[in-house]
Amino acid sequence: MSLRNQSLTLKLKRRFLLIPCVLLVCVVLMQIFSAPASAQMERGIMGIFQNGKEVGRIYVPARSAKADRYSEYWFLYPDYIYPSQSLPGLETVIIPLPEKAASLAEFRKTRKFAPGTRSVKVLSQESQINLVDDPDEGGQ
């Protein structure tokens, strides 16, 4: 093999080594600078709207920003419809409201709920596990 061919081969090998190194550096930087995702809603009172009509309220109590266990209290009015694929035109939106309540008890006292309103307490625990392997998965 000529000296020129050896030089070209060496340059190609360097390029092929450079690509994985650059990708590895990018992945490491993404891990360092990206914040973990969080499903938590902000503290306060939220309105649940379907096709522009209010159909429920959510009360989210104060908690630590780093809390991985928390509760939310959903109050679904009688005309709330559970979203499904069979209702493609149903638009459900959750919007923060300016109302304040210092506690769940205060929130419940200040709201008059119509007969038939459903109360749902959502208990959440965030973790870095694979939920497919979670023994609690499957509604047991």
KEROTOR-488429 format. One record per atom (N, C-alpha, C): y, x, z; residue in one letter. Coordinates in steps of 0.1 Angstrom, whole numbers, plus 5000, padded with zeros to 4 digits. Example, Ala and Ser with C-alpha at 12.3 -4.5 7.8 and 13.67 -1.06 7.14 Angstrom:
2
494351325078A495551235078A496751325078A497851285071S498951375071S500051295079S
This chain:
140
498850095000M500050005000M501250095000M502250054992S503450144991S504350115003S505250215005L506150205016L507050085015L507350045003R508249925001R507449795005R506149785001N505349675005N505149665020N504949785027Q504849785041Q506049735048Q507249775043S508549735048S508649585047S508349525035L508449385033L507449305043L506249355044T505249295053T505749295068T506349405072L506949415085L508049315088L508949305078K510049205079K509549065080K508449025072L507948895073L507348865086L506648965092K505948955105K507048925116K508149005115R509248985124R509848845123R510048795111R510548665110R509648555116R508348575113F507448475119F507348485134F507548605140L507648615154L508948565160L509948575152L511348525157L511348375159L510748305149I510748155150I510248105163I508948135167P508448085180P509348125192P509848245191C510748295202C511948205204C512548175192V513748095193V513447955198V512347895193L511947765198L511647765213L510947875218L510747885232L511947885240L512947965236V514247975242V514947835243V514847765231C515447625231C514847535241C513447535242V512747445251V513147485265V513247615269V513547655282V515047605285V515947625276L517347585279L517447425280L516647355273M516647205274M516147165288M515147235293Q514647205306Q515647235317Q516347345315I517347385325I518547295325I519047255314F520247175313F520147025312F518946975310S518846835309S518446775323S519146665326A518946595339A517646505337A516946485348P515746395347P516246245345P515546175337A515846035335A515745945347A516545845349S516445765360S516545615356S515745535362A515745395358A516545305368A517145375377Q517845295388Q519145235382Q519345115386M520645045384M521645085394M522945085390E523945115400E523945015411E524445055422R524644965434R525644855430R525344735435G526344625433G525644495428G526444415421I525944285417I525944285402I524844245395M524744235381M524544095377M525044055365G524743925360G523743945349G522843845348I521843845337I522243735328I522443775315F522943675305F521943665294F521643545289Q520843525278Q521543445267Q521743505256N522543445245N523843395250N524543485258G525843455263G525943365275G524843315280K524943225292K524343295304K525043285315E524443345328E523243275332E522143345334V520843285338V520243355350V521043445357G520543505369G521543605374G521243655386R522043765393R521043865399R521543985400I520744095406I521644155417I521044175429Y521744245439Y521044375441Y521844485440V521244625442V521944685454V521144705465P521744765477P522144915475P522944955484A523345105484A522045185487A522045305482R520945395484R521345535480R520645635485S520945775481S520745795466S521545875460A521445905446A520145965442A519546035452K518246105449K517046025454K517245895458A516145815463A515145795452A513845805454D512845775444D512145645447D512445585459R511945455462R513145365465R513145245459Y514245155461Y513845015458Y514644915462S514444775459S515644715452S515344615444E516344535437E515944395439E516944305440Y516744165443Y517244085431Y516344015424W516643945412W516543795416W517543715412F517643575414F517743515400F516643445395L516543395382L516743245382L517843195376Y518143055376Y517042975368Y517042845370P515942765364P515942775349P517042805342D517042815328D516842965323D516443055332Y516043185327Y514743185319Y514743255308I513443255300I512943405300I511743425303Y511143555302Y511143605288Y511743715285P511743765271P510243785266P510043755253S508743785247S508943805232S507843855226Q507843865211Q507943735204Q507543625210S507543495204S508943435204S509943505211L511343455211L512243565206L512143595193P512843715187P514443695188P514943575188G516343545189G516943555203G516143565213L516643565227L517143705230L518443705233E519143835237E519343825252E518843925259T518943935274T519744055277T520944045284V521844155287V522144145302V522144265308I522544285322I523844355323I524844285330I526144335330I526644345344I527244465348P527744485362P528944385364P529044315375L530044225379L530944285389L532244235390P533144295400P532944245414P532044155416E531844095429E531244205438E531444195451K530944285461K530144215472K529144275478A528444225489A527944345497A528244345510A527844455519A526344455522A525644345520S524244335523S523644225515S522344225515L521544115508L521943975515L521943975529A522343855536A523643805532A524643895531E526043845527E525943795512E525243865504F525143815490F524543675489F523443655497R522843525497R523743415503R524543445513K525443345519K526543305509K527043405501T528143375492T527743315479T526443305476R526043245463R525243115467R525643015459K524842885460K523942885448K522642895451F521642895440F521142755437F521042715425A520542585421A519042575425A518642445428P517242425431P516442475419P515342545422G514442595411G514742745408G515742805414T516042945412T514943025418T514443125411R513343205416R513943335421R513343385433S513743505439S512643615436S513043725431V512043835428V512543965434V511744015443K512044145449K511344255441K512044345435V511544455427V511444575435V510244625438L510044755446L509644855435L510444965435S510245065425S510045205432S509245285426Q509045425430Q508945505417Q509945595416E509945685405E509245815408E508545865398S507745985400S507546055387S507046175388Q506846255376Q505346255372Q504646145376I503146145372I502946065359I501746085354N501346015342N500845875346N501645765343L501245635348L499945585342L499545645331V498245595324V497145625334V497245735342D496245775351D496445715365D497445635367D497845575380D496845475384D496145485396P495245375400P495845245402P497145235404D497845105407D498145035393D498045105382E498245045369E497244935366E497744835360G496844725356G496844605364G497844595373G498044475381G497044455392G496444555397Q495444545407Q496044515420Q
